[in-house]
């Protein structure tokens, strides 16, 4: 049974290959543009957010975060991706 991916929730600071590189690889090397990517990170400078979004993330959420806000952002990104 083949399953589809609706959304990728990706932390920037993961071991070995950082989340920015993973996001870039998904978007550009694998040419996957139809799956929304939400980045989560403790890196919260404006330049960090810009890099994440420029590398293909659909949203960038900084830690610490409110779970209700994350849920709303997930729903918003999914709503846009299934229009």
C-alpha positions, 0 to 999 in steps of 0.5 A: 500500500502506497501512502502519500505525504501531506506535510513535512514538519522539519526542524532546522537543527537536526543531526548530520544534515541540517534542516535547511539542507534537507528542505533545499534538497526536497525542493530543488534536487528532488523537485518536489514542490507540492508538499508543504514544508514547515520549518521549526527552529530555535534560530529566530533571527530575521536572516534565519527565517529568510534563509529557511523561506528562500530554501523552500519552506512554506512557513517558519516557526520559532521555538518556543512555540504555542502548540495552538499556533502550530496547529493553525499554521499547519491547517493554513498551509494545508488549506493553501496546498489543497486549493 
